Amino acid sequence: MSPQADPVALIGAWKVAEVDEGAGDILRLAPDTHDGLLLFSRCGVLMGMWQANVNGLFVAGTSGYSASHDGPGCRPGAGATPAWLRRASAFRVEGGSPVLLDDRGGPVARLLPGAKPTPGPNLLPSLAEPPVVTDEVRRAFAPAAALPAGLTPARRDTLLGRWVPMGVPTSSPRPERPHVELRDDGEWRGSDGCNGEGGRWVAGPAGDLLATSGPSTLIGCDNISVGFWLSNASRAGLDGDVLVLLDAQGGETGRLQRDS
């Protein structure tokens, strides 16, 4: 990861190259990161979320699939997130061509400019046009506020494990507890107390934390949206044993303690 990388340089429609499977697919990354990822393959379109920051972190996850073909190779499971996209946790830009990297800095995929996706019958024609980068978009990707004094930057190894919101008794029934579990494979799973949640996450220097979130069930209850806390966080710090999540402006999105 390189300091002051430009995440705005990832916005566009790109032809995926230098991958074992999926070469020639088109990856469209739009400014609205929460639903701005589209991956156009010959079998259909994957939809999801992506995040990136100025320290070169990148994370993406898919949560929906629109099948358009069922020909050879379009087997059941074609809508799963491709392995190369799951491995991507960082990026750099080489001569106007973004390169997605794994957690060791090795190349995962090269994104070539000039691609033009074909939206298909279930997607808006405007999605065939390149995303527009405005001054407002550039401001949205500005460096996140530094951690407040008194917080220790959380590292990847200190974030691993299962966390529950502060104030939730750890003696309450475990399956019903709101929680988030950050796993070593880059996945996270959790619950707001009655609805399952999940996505991908990546951590970096100075308490950097980026996460995606996927679809959730819609059971009504007196819930705590820990998944929302996580996917809206830009930094994570430790106040003693308490994990503090903060958004890009430095506001707290939530506080958690380790589950016992």
N, C-alpha and C positions, 0 to 999 in steps of 0.2 A: 504494500500500500504506500502511496506517495502523498506527502502533505500537500494540501491545496490542489487536489484533483478537481476537475470540473464536472459535477454530476449532470449539469445541463447538457453536456456533450453527448449524453446517452439518449436524449430525447430525439426520436426519429423513427423511421421505418428501415430496418436493416435486414440484409440477407445473411443468414447464419452460415458460417464457413468454419473449416478446420475442426469439425466434430466427427465422432465415430458414427453417429446416427442422427439424421435430421438436417444434413447439409442441404442448403437451398431453401429451407423453411424461412419464413419472414417473421421477424420479431418487431412488433410495434410498441414503443414505450412512449406514453403520453405524459403530459405534465401532472395530471391528476393521478398520483401514484396509487391511490387506494383502489382504483378500478381501471388503471391505465395500461395494463399489460395485455397484449393480444399476440398469440403465436399462431401464425397461419401455416398449416401443413397441408399436404395433399389429402389427408383424411378428414380435416376439419379445423376448427379454431379453438384453441385453449384461451381462457380468460382468467386474469388474476391481478395481482398486486406486486409492485416493486418499490424498493427504497434504495437510495444511494446518498453518499455525503462527500464532503470535501476532503476527507481523509482516505478516500478511495474504497470505502466499504460499499458492498452491493449485496442485496438479497432479493429474491423473487420467489413467488409461490403462485400456483394456479388453483382455481376453485370452481371452474366451470368449463364445459366442453360443448361445442356445437358441431355435431358430425355432419359432414357434407358428402362423404363418399364411403363406400364399403367395399372397395376393390381389393386387389391383392396387397397384402401388407397392412391393411386397415383392420386389424384383428381386434377382438375385445381387449380393452385396456389401452387402446391407442390414445385415449384422452388423459392418460396419466402424465404428470409432470415429467419431462424428459430428464434423464440422468445428468446431462451436462448442465441444465439449468439448476438442478438441485445442488450441484457441486459449486456453483459460482458464489463466491463470498467477497469478491473484490473486483476492481477494474482499473485499467489504465487506458490512455488514449495514445495511439501511435499514428501520427500523420493523418488525423481525422477519422481513424478507424478504431472504435473501442474494442478492447480485448478484455473478456471476462476471465477472471483468475480464480483458482481454488485457494484453500486456506494456507497453502505453502507458497503461493505466488506463481504457481505454474499455470500456463494458459489452458482455458477450458473451451473457449469459442472466440472466434473473431467475427465482428459485426461489420459487414460491408455496406457502404451507403448506396442510395439510389434505388432501393427496393420499393415496389408499389404493390401492396396486397390487393387481392380480389375479395371484397367483403362477403359475397354470397347472399343467399336469400334472407338470412336471419339477422344480418347486421347492417347498420346504416351505411349508405354510400360514402358519407363523409369520412369514414374510417380508411378509405383508400387514399386520402390526402395526407400529406405529412403534418404532424402536430406543429402547432404554432408556439414559438417561444417569445414571450413578452417580458417586459421589465418586471411585472408582477411574478411571473414564473421564476425569474432569476432571483428575486428576493426570497421566494419560498425555498430555494435551495441554498440560501446563504448559510454560513457556518452557524451551528447551534451555539447557544449561550454556554459559557463555561460552567462547570459544576460550582455550586455555592461553596464558600469557605466552610470548612468543617466536615465536608463529605469526602470520603476516600474513593477515587475512581474504581469502579467495579471492573474486574478482569473476567475474561471468559471462564477461567477455572473457578472463580468465586461465584459466578452466576449459575453454574450447573446445579441442578437439583430441583426440588419441589418447594414452592413458596405459597403462602396464604396471606390474605390481606391482614394488616394490623387490626386487632380487635376481634378477629374470628377465633373462637376457642379451639385450640388444637385437640381438645377432648371431644369435639363434636363428631358425629359419624363421618368417617373419612370419605365415603363415596359422594356425600352431599356437600362437602366443604368447597366453597369457592377456592380455586387454586390455579397455579400455572406451574408446569414442570418444563424446565429448560434442559433439553437432552443434548448429549455429546454429538449426535449426528446432524445437528443443526435444525432439528424439528422441535417444536414446542407443542404441548397438549395441556388442556386445562378445562375449567368449568366455571361458570358464573354462579354455580350453586344448583342449577338444574338443567343447563344447556351445555353440551360439549362444544369446545372451541379448539382451534389449532392453527398452526402456520409454521413459518420458518424464522430463524433469528441469526444474527451475527453480531459480534462485539469487537471493539478495537481500542485504540489508544484513548487516553483521557476520559475513560468512561463512556465511549461511544457505544450505542446500542440501537440497532435497527431491527424491526420485525415486520413480518406480514401476517395477515389473518385471513382465514377462509370462512366459508359459510357456517352458520350455527343453527341448531334447532331453535324453535320459537316458543318454548314452554314458559308460561308466565309464572313468576315467583318474585320473592323479595331478594333479587339477585345483586351481585357485585360484579361489574364488568371488568374483570381483571384482564381479559383479552384486549379490550379497548385501551386500557392503561398501557399495555405492552406495545401494541401496534402504533400508538401515538407518542411513544417515547423516543427521544433522540439521545439521551444520556442516562446512565445509571450510576449511582453512588451509594456507598455504605455509610450509614450513621450508626457506628458500632456494629451490631448484628442486624440492623434493619436495612433492607434494600429500598432505596428511594428512586423512583422513576420520574424523569423530567422531560418536558416537551422542548421543542426547539427554542422557545422563548425563555426557558428556565423555570417554567411553572411546574409544580408537582402534578403528575398524573396519578400517582398512587404510592403507598408504602406497604411493604410486605415483610413477613418474617418467615424463617424456615419452618417447614412443616415437620412435625415430630412423628 
